[in-house]
Amino acid sequence: GELHFDEFLLAAHHLLYEGDSSVSLFGGDDCAEELVDEMLNGREGEIGREKVDRYSKRFDDMCAEFDSWDSDDSSSKAESSNPRLALVLEGCFAGSKNPPVVDALKILYIDFRPLRMAGDLIFKLMRKLAVG
């Protein structure tokens, strides 16, 4: 059969930590805490001007493409395909019209690799949902 990443992640967590849900999926009790400290202390965000420019452009390009999906057709297609994720798409459309939200997400996208990876994944998921 086919194994999806989320199924693999949960199975690996169960195997490694014997199903103890108190243990973080990040790899240990304090691993996520260390990541947060690293992010807040600026060590994660030091990526250099070239990468800042590249990630900034990528974010802007994703926003421009995302704005092109904002139509009743995209919303109804998403609703018929996956009503739960259609709510996420509608929330994304609402957030994209709020410049402080977009600016905050851009900073997070540029500065923090885990959030950039999550942003890319969410964008691709929303693209597939809205456009097909």
Rosetta silent file (secondary structure, phi, psi, omega in degrees, C-alpha in Angstrom):
SEQUENCE: GELHFDEFLLAAHHLLYEGDSSVSLFGGDDCAEELVDEMLNGREGEIGREKVDRYSKRFDDMCAEFDSWDSDDSSSKAESSNPRLALVLEGCFAGSKNPPVVDALKILYIDFRPLRMAGDLIFKLMRKLAVG
SCORE:     score description
SCORE:     0.000 S_00000001
   1 L     0.000 -179.931 -178.604    0.000    0.000    0.000 S_00000001
   2 L   -98.166  135.360  178.382    0.835    3.676   -0.028 S_00000001
   3 L  -113.670  124.009  178.391    2.244    5.400    3.053 S_00000001
   4 L   -91.091  156.531 -175.648    1.745    9.134    3.450 S_00000001
   5 H   -56.721  -43.784 -178.738    4.197   11.343    5.327 S_00000001
   6 H   -63.523  -36.320  177.140    1.793   12.131    8.168 S_00000001
   7 H   -66.848  -42.209  177.246    1.143    8.417    8.688 S_00000001
   8 H   -60.661  -45.776 -178.530    4.902    7.760    8.675 S_00000001
   9 H   -60.432  -46.102  179.432    5.522   10.548   11.171 S_00000001
  10 H   -66.614  -40.216  178.349    2.898    9.271   13.584 S_00000001
  11 H   -65.212  -41.488  178.415    4.064    5.665   13.223 S_00000001
  12 H   -64.114  -41.746  177.982    7.696    6.690   13.795 S_00000001
  13 H   -61.373  -43.759  179.939    6.683    8.685   16.862 S_00000001
  14 H   -62.629  -43.772 -179.246    4.742    5.707   18.195 S_00000001
  15 H   -65.948  -46.189 -176.846    7.681    3.374   17.573 S_00000001
  16 H   -71.834  -36.527 -173.161   10.324    5.687   19.049 S_00000001
  17 H  -117.752   15.854  176.542    8.345    6.902   22.043 S_00000001
  18 L    51.169   39.655  175.150    5.976    3.974   22.539 S_00000001
  19 L    73.666   11.021 -179.598    2.957    6.159   21.888 S_00000001
  20 L   -73.381  103.223 -176.393    3.754    8.617   24.690 S_00000001
  21 L   -71.540   -8.630  177.452    1.906   11.712   23.477 S_00000001
  22 L   -77.751  -13.123 -179.920    3.700   13.852   26.064 S_00000001
  23 L   -91.072  130.551 -176.877    6.893   13.529   24.003 S_00000001
  24 L   -64.685  144.829  173.254    7.227   16.115   21.249 S_00000001
  25 L   -67.663  -12.639  179.241    7.250   15.070   17.605 S_00000001
  26 L   -76.229   -8.697  173.134   10.329   17.331   17.327 S_00000001
  27 L   122.233   -1.278  178.133   12.392   14.618   18.985 S_00000001
  28 L   170.705  171.081 -175.261   12.304   15.106   22.730 S_00000001
  29 L   -59.883  -39.675 -173.912   10.807   16.968   25.618 S_00000001
  30 L  -110.058    4.811 -177.839   12.952   20.084   25.263 S_00000001
  31 H   -64.660  -44.415  178.601   13.868   19.977   21.569 S_00000001
  32 H   -64.859  -37.400  178.359   10.985   22.261   20.515 S_00000001
  33 H   -62.375  -40.767  177.900   11.855   24.577   23.395 S_00000001
  34 H   -64.856  -39.540  178.270   15.452   24.773   22.124 S_00000001
  35 H   -63.374  -43.258  178.171   14.192   25.562   18.620 S_00000001
  36 H   -61.659  -45.617  178.490   12.008   28.380   19.969 S_00000001
  37 H   -60.028  -42.334  179.815   14.939   29.804   21.948 S_00000001
  38 H   -63.265  -42.248  179.864   17.147   29.642   18.862 S_00000001
  39 H   -65.611  -43.162 -177.951   14.517   31.419   16.772 S_00000001
  40 H   -70.366  -27.774  179.657   13.950   34.141   19.371 S_00000001
  41 L   -87.029    2.833  172.693   17.664   34.738   19.816 S_00000001
  42 L    84.005   -1.159 -178.225   18.073   35.360   16.101 S_00000001
  43 L   -69.922  -35.145  179.428   20.415   32.494   15.301 S_00000001
  44 L   -69.090  -35.985 -172.837   17.924   30.828   12.959 S_00000001
  45 L   -78.773   -2.475 -178.170   17.187   34.062   11.114 S_00000001
  46 L   -84.943   90.125 -172.861   20.779   34.814   10.043 S_00000001
  47 L  -117.778   -9.849  178.767   20.571   33.680    6.428 S_00000001
  48 L    93.142  152.104 -174.124   22.318   36.372    4.382 S_00000001
  49 H   -60.740  -42.321 -177.766   21.091   38.997    1.950 S_00000001
  50 H   -59.693  -45.513  179.553   20.998   36.694   -1.108 S_00000001
  51 H   -70.377  -37.766  176.823   18.682   34.202    0.611 S_00000001
  52 H   -57.729  -46.153  179.871   16.547   36.974    2.110 S_00000001
  53 H   -63.711  -42.198 -178.837   16.023   38.365   -1.398 S_00000001
  54 H   -65.098  -46.136 -179.268   15.298   34.915   -2.837 S_00000001
  55 H   -69.905  -33.772  177.015   12.787   33.983   -0.103 S_00000001
  56 H   -63.719  -44.925  178.141   11.193   37.433   -0.261 S_00000001
  57 H   -64.054  -43.218  179.965   10.650   37.063   -4.017 S_00000001
  58 H   -60.781  -43.813  178.833    9.296   33.542   -3.586 S_00000001
  59 H   -61.714  -46.319  179.430    6.834   34.756   -0.941 S_00000001
  60 H   -61.682  -40.688  178.454    5.731   37.677   -3.146 S_00000001
  61 H   -64.483  -40.983  177.859    5.284   35.335   -6.131 S_00000001
  62 H   -64.124  -41.028  178.789    3.199   32.947   -4.036 S_00000001
  63 H   -62.521  -42.847  179.728    1.042   35.862   -2.829 S_00000001
  64 H   -63.095  -44.881  177.934    0.488   37.077   -6.392 S_00000001
  65 H   -64.367  -43.481 -179.625   -0.510   33.588   -7.539 S_00000001
  66 H   -58.672  -43.495  179.704   -2.686   33.120   -4.462 S_00000001
  67 H   -60.526  -30.156 -179.825   -4.533   36.384   -5.152 S_00000001
  68 H   -71.151  -16.525  179.772   -5.403   35.102   -8.633 S_00000001
  69 H   -86.448  -15.052 -170.645   -7.335   32.195   -7.077 S_00000001
  70 L   -70.640   85.578  178.837   -9.637   34.392   -4.966 S_00000001
  71 L  -147.458  164.300  177.231  -12.929   33.750   -6.751 S_00000001
  72 H   -62.912  -31.969  179.766  -16.238   32.081   -6.109 S_00000001
  73 H   -63.226  -46.166  178.520  -15.171   29.323   -8.510 S_00000001
  74 H   -62.416  -42.220 -178.772  -12.094   28.444   -6.409 S_00000001
  75 H   -65.801  -42.596 -178.835  -14.132   28.527   -3.214 S_00000001
  76 H   -71.540  -35.414  176.162  -16.897   26.298   -4.553 S_00000001
  77 H   -62.541  -44.370  179.679  -14.366   23.870   -6.067 S_00000001
  78 H   -64.522  -42.992 -178.895  -12.589   23.671   -2.705 S_00000001
  79 H   -61.023  -41.675 -179.045  -15.874   23.252   -0.819 S_00000001
  80 H   -74.648  -27.539 -178.763  -16.946   20.334   -2.997 S_00000001
  81 H   -80.709  -47.188 -176.470  -13.494   18.732   -2.827 S_00000001
  82 L  -157.346   93.124 -175.297  -12.737   19.090    0.887 S_00000001
  83 H   -56.884  -34.380 -179.116  -15.056   21.210    3.068 S_00000001
  84 H   -66.615  -48.737  179.540  -12.623   21.224    5.983 S_00000001
  85 H   -73.181  -21.955  175.008   -9.681   22.541    3.947 S_00000001
  86 H   -62.153  -34.046  175.667  -12.048   24.921    2.150 S_00000001
  87 H   -65.293  -38.164  176.632  -12.353   26.725    5.493 S_00000001
  88 H   -63.821  -44.323  179.107   -8.557   27.002    5.593 S_00000001
  89 H   -60.455  -44.619  178.725   -8.568   28.412    2.059 S_00000001
  90 H   -62.378  -39.358  175.923  -11.214   30.988    2.999 S_00000001
  91 H   -63.646  -37.766  176.769   -9.135   31.966    6.039 S_00000001
  92 H   -64.366  -42.661  178.266   -6.105   32.371    3.781 S_00000001
  93 H   -61.449  -42.854  179.571   -8.109   34.612    1.444 S_00000001
  94 H   -63.793  -44.729  179.961   -9.246   36.732    4.403 S_00000001
  95 H   -64.564  -33.880 -177.298   -5.704   36.989    5.787 S_00000001
  96 H   -69.575  -14.166  177.960   -4.260   37.915    2.394 S_00000001
  97 L   -92.707    2.493 -176.975   -6.388   41.064    2.382 S_00000001
  98 L  -113.394   99.459 -175.047   -4.855   42.239    5.660 S_00000001
  99 H   -52.792  -40.763  177.557   -1.437   43.878    5.013 S_00000001
 100 H   -63.377  -33.013  176.717   -0.140   43.503    8.614 S_00000001
 101 H   -67.385  -46.628  179.531   -0.911   39.766    8.474 S_00000001
 102 H   -61.462  -43.186  179.640    0.851   39.408    5.111 S_00000001
 103 H   -63.144  -41.918  179.398    3.851   41.406    6.371 S_00000001
 104 H   -65.546  -43.517  179.281    4.122   39.286    9.524 S_00000001
 105 H   -64.609  -34.755  179.187    3.879   36.042    7.557 S_00000001
 106 H   -65.255  -42.834  177.520    6.543   37.273    5.141 S_00000001
 107 H   -60.626  -47.279  179.378    8.972   37.934    7.988 S_00000001
 108 H   -62.249  -41.812 -179.478    8.322   34.483    9.437 S_00000001
 109 H   -62.016  -44.199 -177.424    8.635   32.887    5.996 S_00000001
 110 H   -70.628  -44.043 -168.684   11.957   34.567    5.288 S_00000001
 111 H   -85.658  -24.786 -170.210   13.563   34.150    8.702 S_00000001
 112 L  -125.109  110.434 -176.470   12.543   30.696    9.919 S_00000001
 113 H   -53.017  -47.352 -179.144   13.227   27.549    7.918 S_00000001
 114 H   -61.180  -36.689  179.457   10.591   25.339    9.613 S_00000001
 115 H   -74.336  -31.579  176.272    7.920   27.950    8.960 S_00000001
 116 H   -66.073  -43.168  178.233    9.134   28.417    5.378 S_00000001
 117 H   -63.113  -43.290  178.219    8.832   24.682    4.789 S_00000001
 118 H   -64.455  -40.635  178.408    5.361   24.678    6.322 S_00000001
 119 H   -61.521  -42.784  178.043    4.417   27.723    4.232 S_00000001
 120 H   -62.769  -42.138  179.725    5.523   26.015    1.031 S_00000001
 121 H   -64.732  -46.160  179.169    3.533   22.918    1.947 S_00000001
 122 H   -62.565  -42.728  178.949    0.401   24.911    2.820 S_00000001
 123 H   -59.060  -47.330 -179.173    0.713   26.923   -0.396 S_00000001
 124 H   -64.777  -37.654  177.365    0.954   23.769   -2.523 S_00000001
 125 H   -64.082  -45.253 -179.677   -1.975   22.225   -0.667 S_00000001
 126 H   -67.966  -35.940  177.500   -4.108   25.329   -1.192 S_00000001
 127 H   -60.807  -48.330 -179.800   -3.060   25.504   -4.866 S_00000001
 128 H   -62.068  -38.146 -179.557   -4.177   21.934   -5.447 S_00000001
 129 H   -69.275  -43.776 -174.508   -7.433   22.600   -3.617 S_00000001
 130 H   -81.589  -37.429 -172.171   -8.235   25.881   -5.398 S_00000001
 131 L  -105.247  -35.524  179.267   -6.916   25.198   -8.891 S_00000001
 132 L   102.689    0.000    0.000   -6.804   21.427   -9.131 S_00000001
